[in-house]
Structure formats: C-alpha cells, structure tokens
C-alpha cells in the first residue's frame, strides 16, 4: 500500500492514524496487487462447424484475412509442459473525500473502503454505450498513470471498473481475518456497486460494467498487428491483434459486463502467512469481442 499526501500520526500510540497532509490536498491510497492472470498456450479443438448465415460487413480499408483454421485438433502437451506467461501487477486507487481527513492506521482501518471513492482512468468514466462522459470530449487511449486504478486481466490487457447509471463502483471484502475450523481464508475483494448507502456485489443477476482501457500492444494510428505474430510468443486465448482491437474499441464504446470477481489478492497475517490468488481465463481460443461481452467467461482461481 502507498499513501499520497497522508502522514502517519503516532501521537497517541494506542490509536495511530493516517492524517491528510498538507491539509486540503488530494489524498490517495494505492493498493498494489501481485499478478492476477496467467496466460497459457492454447490448443485448437476442431469440430464440424457450419458456415455463418451471414457474411461479415466489408471493411474500409479491407482487413487482412485471418489464417485458416487447422483441419485437425492440436495434441496438448503433458501437464506442466505448456508455455505460460504471467501478467504484470495491478492496483486499486482510492481518493479520500474532502470531508474525510484521517484514517485508522490498522489492517481493518486501511481495508475499510466504504468511505473512499475509486480513482479510475478517463475511459472508465464514460457511461456504457456512450463515446464520452457528459460535458467531456472522448478520452484518448493512453496508458493509465500510477495513481489510477488498472487491473491487468487477462494478460497484457488493462481493465478498470466502469461508471454506470446504477451507482459508483466499489469493492466488498472482509476487513479482519476470517477463520473456519482453524483455517484462515485467503483475503480477496469483489467488485460491487455502491448506491444510496448500500453495496450490491456483482453477480449473474446483477452484472457490473468494466472497460478495457489499455494494452501495451496498442500503438496509436498504426495498423493492426499482422496475423503472422498471432502465435508470438505462443498461441493464446488473445493475440496481440485481439488486445489492440479490444483496447481501441472498448475504450470508446460499450463496456463489458462481468458477474465474477475482478481482483483477488494477498494478505499477510500471523495466522495465514502470505499467499495470493490469481484469476486466469481458460486456455482456449476465444473471440475477444465475445470474451469481453459474455457474462459467463470461464475463470478459475489458483492459490499461489
């Protein structure tokens, strides 16, 4: 965790506090998370598929034709042998409202985000289905700075919770160690929405929007990466071309609705030690547009 414009006050040793300093300045809390995604080599599984009932609309300029699909499925490598890459770190950033001047300096106090406001990339302030926030110009597609929220999930694609008409994005989690039958659970946080003083966790019945805001594969005004590098460093669920398209298109258009946790993390405690959970998409070839829109994208959690 990093604190911006907050000073540790230990004048009362029994009640240490983080105090806004200098007074009146913007105060931030930045929570860093270890890698949240692992990309694995993907293998084709072939099946007899009928041609689509329509042709895709023409593009101007014409797009490069994708490589043909294989006639036979790939033979997967033995467990533990497929190539993998780990994503970079993620972060959640929060702003103290102007009427909040101090926080308890304790695990529970620092994990109580109920009074804090998320600091989001400009693209995530655009309502779903719109090109720009009210009264603002369309945001540029730029790498999020280190003082705004950015979650790398999946590999090499940065996302962030998006604003919506239903309320402000927030996160729900335990603020103390949770113990069951002598075992302490791994700390994690779940995406939710805050409205009228209450919080509603994301679910299949209540999906919440997230937005792809950036990818290191995005280069402004350059053509899409060629299909010849689709398998660099290896075939995966998303290619550099997919990530470029997702960050360019989804930064300016519809946000994705996800019912599942977007971030899991680590906790150090005298009971549990230190451990992390990473969330990864399944290693199959998927259409990135469908992956961003579908509300049942398969995920699995791995203890690390």
C-alpha positions in Angstrom: 0.0 0.0 0.0 1.1 3.6 -0.8 -0.3 6.8 0.7 -0.2 10.1 -1.1 -0.5 13.3 1.0 -1.1 11.3 4.1 1.1 11.4 7.2 1.4 8.8 9.9 0.4 10.3 13.3 1.5 8.3 16.3 1.0 11.0 18.9 -1.4 8.5 20.6 0.4 5.2 20.4 -2.8 3.3 21.1 -4.5 4.9 18.1 -2.2 5.5 15.2 -3.7 7.4 12.3 -3.1 8.4 8.7 -3.8 12.2 8.6 -4.2 14.3 5.4 -1.1 16.4 5.0 -0.8 19.0 3.8 -4.4 19.9 4.8 -6.7 20.5 1.8 -4.6 18.5 -0.6 -5.8 15.5 -2.6 -5.2 12.3 -0.5 -4.9 8.9 -2.1 -4.5 5.3 -1.0 -2.9 3.0 -3.6 -3.2 -0.8 -3.1 -0.8 -2.9 -5.2 -1.6 -6.5 -6.1 0.6 -9.2 -7.5 -0.1 -10.7 -10.9 -3.8 -11.5 -11.4 -3.6 -13.5 -14.6 -1.5 -16.3 -16.2 -1.8 -16.9 -19.9 -1.2 -20.4 -21.1 -0.6 -21.8 -24.6 -3.9 -22.6 -26.3 -4.7 -25.7 -28.3 -7.2 -26.0 -31.1 -10.1 -28.4 -30.8 -11.7 -28.9 -34.2 -15.3 -29.8 -35.0 -17.6 -29.7 -37.9 -19.0 -26.2 -37.9 -21.5 -24.9 -40.4 -20.6 -21.5 -42.1 -22.3 -18.5 -40.6 -25.6 -17.5 -42.0 -24.3 -14.0 -43.0 -21.1 -12.5 -44.3 -19.2 -10.0 -42.2 -19.7 -6.4 -43.4 -16.9 -5.1 -45.6 -14.2 -3.1 -44.0 -12.6 0.1 -45.4 -9.7 -0.4 -45.8 -10.0 -4.1 -46.2 -8.7 -6.1 -43.2 -6.1 -8.9 -43.6 -7.8 -12.3 -43.8 -7.2 -14.4 -40.7 -5.2 -17.6 -41.1 -7.2 -20.7 -42.0 -8.2 -22.9 -39.1 -6.5 -26.3 -38.8 -8.2 -29.4 -40.1 -7.3 -31.5 -37.1 -7.0 -30.6 -33.4 -3.8 -30.0 -31.6 -2.3 -32.6 -29.3 -1.9 -31.0 -25.9 1.4 -31.3 -24.1 1.6 -33.1 -20.8 0.5 -31.3 -17.7 3.2 -28.7 -16.6 4.7 -28.6 -20.1 2.6 -25.9 -21.9 4.2 -22.5 -22.2 2.9 -19.8 -19.8 3.4 -16.1 -19.1 2.5 -14.1 -16.0 0.7 -10.8 -16.2 2.1 -7.6 -14.6 1.0 -6.1 -11.3 -2.4 -4.5 -10.7 -3.5 -1.7 -8.5 -6.7 -0.2 -7.0 -6.6 3.5 -6.2 -8.9 5.4 -3.9 -9.4 9.1 -3.0 -10.4 10.4 0.4 -13.4 12.6 0.1 -12.9 16.2 1.1 -14.7 15.7 4.4 -12.5 12.8 5.5 -9.3 13.9 7.0 -7.9 10.8 8.7 -8.0 7.0 8.7 -7.1 4.5 11.4 -3.7 3.0 10.8 -4.6 -0.6 11.2 -5.4 -3.5 8.9 -9.1 -3.2 9.4 -8.9 0.6 9.0 -6.9 0.5 5.8 -9.2 -2.2 4.3 -12.4 -0.2 5.1 -13.0 1.3 1.6 -16.7 2.1 2.3 -16.0 5.9 2.6 -13.4 6.1 -0.2 -14.0 6.9 -3.9 -12.3 4.9 -6.7 -9.9 6.8 -8.9 -10.5 5.5 -12.4 -8.9 6.0 -15.9 -10.7 8.6 -18.0 -12.1 5.9 -20.3 -13.8 4.2 -17.4 -15.7 7.5 -16.6 -17.6 7.1 -20.0 -21.1 5.6 -19.4 -21.6 2.3 -21.2 -22.8 2.8 -24.8 -21.5 6.4 -25.0 -18.4 7.9 -26.6 -17.7 10.4 -23.9 -18.6 11.4 -20.4 -21.2 14.2 -20.1 -19.7 17.5 -20.9 -16.3 16.0 -21.8 -14.5 15.1 -25.0 -13.9 11.5 -25.9 -10.9 10.3 -23.8 -7.6 9.5 -25.5 -6.3 5.9 -25.3 -3.3 6.2 -23.0 -1.6 4.0 -20.5 -3.1 4.6 -17.0 -0.8 6.5 -14.7 0.4 5.0 -11.4 -2.2 6.9 -9.4 -5.3 5.5 -11.1 -6.9 2.0 -11.0 -5.6 -0.5 -13.5 -6.1 -4.3 -13.4 -4.2 -6.5 -15.8 -6.7 -9.2 -16.6 -6.2 -11.0 -18.9 -2.5 -10.9 -19.8 -1.4 -7.6 -21.3 -4.9 -6.1 -21.2 -5.6 -3.5 -18.6 -9.2 -3.1 -17.4 -11.0 -0.9 -14.8 -14.5 -0.8 -13.2 -16.7 1.5 -15.3 -19.2 4.0 -14.1 -22.8 3.2 -14.6 -26.3 4.7 -14.1 -26.7 2.3 -11.2 -24.1 3.8 -8.9 -20.4 4.1 -8.2 -18.1 1.0 -8.5 -16.7 -0.2 -5.2 -15.3 -3.4 -3.6 -16.5 -5.7 -0.9 -14.4 -7.9 1.4 -13.6 -8.8 4.9 -11.5 -6.4 7.0 -10.4 -8.9 9.5 -9.0 -12.4 9.2 -11.8 -15.0 8.5 -11.3 -18.3 10.3 -13.2 -21.6 9.8 -12.2 -24.7 11.7 -8.8 -23.4 12.5 -8.0 -22.3 8.9 -7.7 -18.6 7.9 -9.1 -17.8 4.4 -7.1 -16.0 1.8 -8.1 -12.3 1.6 -9.8 -11.2 -1.6 -12.0 -8.4 -2.7 -15.0 -8.5 -5.0 -16.4 -5.9 -7.4 -19.6 -4.3 -6.3 -21.8 -1.2 -6.8 -22.5 1.5 -4.2 -25.8 3.3 -4.4 -27.8 5.2 -1.7 -25.6 4.0 1.1 -25.8 0.3 0.2 -23.5 -2.1 -1.7 -24.5 -4.7 -4.2 -22.0 -7.3 -5.2 -21.6 -8.2 -8.9 -23.4 -11.4 -9.9 -25.0 -13.1 -12.9 -28.3 -11.4 -11.9 -26.6 -8.1 -11.3 -23.7 -7.7 -13.7 -21.5 -4.7 -13.5 -19.5 -3.0 -16.3 -15.8 -3.0 -16.7 -13.8 -1.4 -19.5 -10.7 -2.4 -21.4 -8.6 0.8 -21.1 -5.1 0.0 -22.4 -2.8 -2.7 -23.8 0.9 -2.4 -24.4 0.1 -3.9 -27.8 -1.8 -0.7 -28.7 0.0 1.8 -30.9 -1.9 4.9 -31.9 -2.6 5.4 -35.6 -0.7 2.2 -36.5 -2.3 -0.7 -38.4 -3.4 -3.8 -36.5 -0.6 -6.2 -35.8 -0.4 -8.8 -38.6 -1.7 -12.3 -38.1 1.8 -13.6 -38.6 2.5 -12.8 -35.0 -0.7 -14.3 -33.6 1.3 -17.1 -32.1 4.1 -14.9 -30.6 5.3 -15.9 -28.0 2.8 -18.8 -28.4 -0.9 -19.2 -29.4 -3.1 -18.0 -26.5 -6.7 -17.0 -25.9 -5.9 -13.5 -27.1 -3.4 -12.4 -29.7 -1.6 -9.0 -29.9 -4.1 -8.1 -32.6 -7.0 -9.0 -30.3 -5.7 -6.9 -27.4 -5.0 -4.0 -29.7 -8.6 -4.2 -31.0 -10.1 -4.6 -27.5 -8.2 -1.6 -26.1 -9.0 0.6 -29.0 -12.7 -0.3 -29.4 -13.7 -0.9 -25.8 -12.0 2.3 -24.6 -14.6 4.2 -26.6 -17.7 2.0 -26.8 -19.6 -0.5 -24.8 -18.2 -1.7 -21.6 -18.1 -5.4 -20.7 -20.5 -6.8 -18.1 -18.9 -9.3 -15.7 -20.6 -11.1 -12.8 -17.4 -12.5 -11.3 -14.7 -11.2 -9.1 -12.3 -8.9 -10.9 -9.5 -8.8 -8.4 -8.2 -11.2 -5.8 -5.1 -10.6 -3.8 -2.7 -11.3 -1.0 -2.8 -10.9 2.7 -0.1 -11.2 5.3 -1.3 -12.3 8.7 0.2 -14.1 11.7 -2.3 -16.9 11.1 -2.3 -17.3 7.3 1.2 -16.3 6.4 1.4 -14.8 2.9 -0.4 -16.0 -0.2 -2.1 -14.9 -3.4 -4.9 -15.8 -5.6 -4.6 -15.3 -9.4 -7.5 -15.4 -11.7 -7.0 -16.7 -15.3 -9.1 -17.2 -18.3 -9.2 -20.8 -19.5 -6.6 -21.6 -22.1 -8.9 -21.9 -25.2 -9.1 -20.0 -28.4 -11.9 -17.4 -27.9 -13.2 -14.4 -29.8 -12.0 -11.3 -27.8 -15.2 -9.4 -28.5 -17.3 -12.3 -27.2 -15.0 -12.7 -24.2 -15.5 -9.0 -23.3 -19.3 -9.1 -23.7 -20.2 -12.6 -22.4 -21.3 -12.8 -18.8 -20.1 -16.3 -18.2 -16.5 -16.1 -19.2 -14.9 -19.1 -17.5 -12.4 -18.3 -14.8 -10.6 -20.3 -12.2 -8.7 -19.4 -9.1 -5.3 -20.7 -8.3 -3.6 -20.4 -4.9 -0.1 -19.0 -5.2 
